[in-house]
Amino acid sequence: MYGSHNGRFGMRGATAVAGAALLLAGCTSSGDGSGDGGDGKNPAAIGQRPAGSDPYWVNPDGNAARQVARYTEDGKKKEAALIRRIAEQPVGEWIGTDNPEAEAKGFTEAAKKAHREAVLVLYNIPHRDCGQFSKGGAADGDAYRAWVESVAQGIGDRGATVILEPDAVLHLVDGCTPQEFHEERYDLLKGAVERLEELPGTKVYLDAGNAGWHTPDALFQPLARAGIGAADGFAVNVSNFQTTEVSKEFGKQLSAKVGGKPFVIDTSRNGNGPYTAGAPEENWCNPPGRALGEAPTTSTGDDLVDAYLWIKRPGESDGDCRGGPKAGDWWPAYALGLARG
């Protein structure tokens, strides 16, 4: 293992994701929402956050929302209230491989209907995760380009914030990705940035790792080759646990080396910082005693920090370690732990 966030994301089953996405535009709330989670009829319903608070869309049918409904139905009020802390926040929607255009369209249409903006994560680079927990990705460069094009067609002119390829650059730096794939990966990332930046309502943030894994000095040249110059900025701490302040400092040092680009920070699970009691190579995977971090917002108080985002979806497993299910599967017990903090 590489002590990073690599392989710690996973993806829901493509069929389930696609089915949910296809239904979203028709079944999601279209109002601004009060932010209280209820709709007056269904106490378990998840609404949008108050209008004007932040631009991001809350998926009313995500894993956390469904868990709230189950706990409410079972009369488990305390558990429902805890999971609601997750369900009421916007999280990244990880685009699958079977129906990328339909998914991207479904999420962005639902967000537009609610007068919000979707947060999408693209995680399908060939040779993804070096054969570890989240191995997979497109079969080859042509397949990846076609997949990105499908995503772009699905987004269209609607608003979206896209986090591009967690780990893809970092695995070029740490040697995890074999040398013979490097040139192609740089080309694919640069092409993806350029294609997505053609979309009028889309912002693109290229993943740049976290403060616990490599230094800005090791990253800025690879990021340049991967197209950071054309992107809106970069993302740090995706699926990791580094504190917000540490991540800010890391991001600012890196920003100074890539033309002053702004960045976003994944604060989904960093409320208690990183886990340090176990073996370093295992501290990334479902560490105990972690907590939710700052809620997603564009009001960061720092001109270089465009947003705090929940890119990793709290409550979804990092992998089959510490009793967890496979990467990306919903794990209620872990979600409750995060919500309790």
PyMOL commands that set and color helices and strands:
alter all, ss='L'
color gray80, all
select helices_A, chain A and resi 14-27+63-73+77-87+100-113+129-131+141-155+170-173+179-197+216-225+228-230+244-255+280-282+332-340
alter helices_A, ss='H'
color red, helices_A
select strands_A, chain A and resi 93-94+118-122+160-164+202-207+233-236+263-266+305-309
alter strands_A, ss='S'
color yellow, strands_A
deselect
rebuild
show_as cartoon
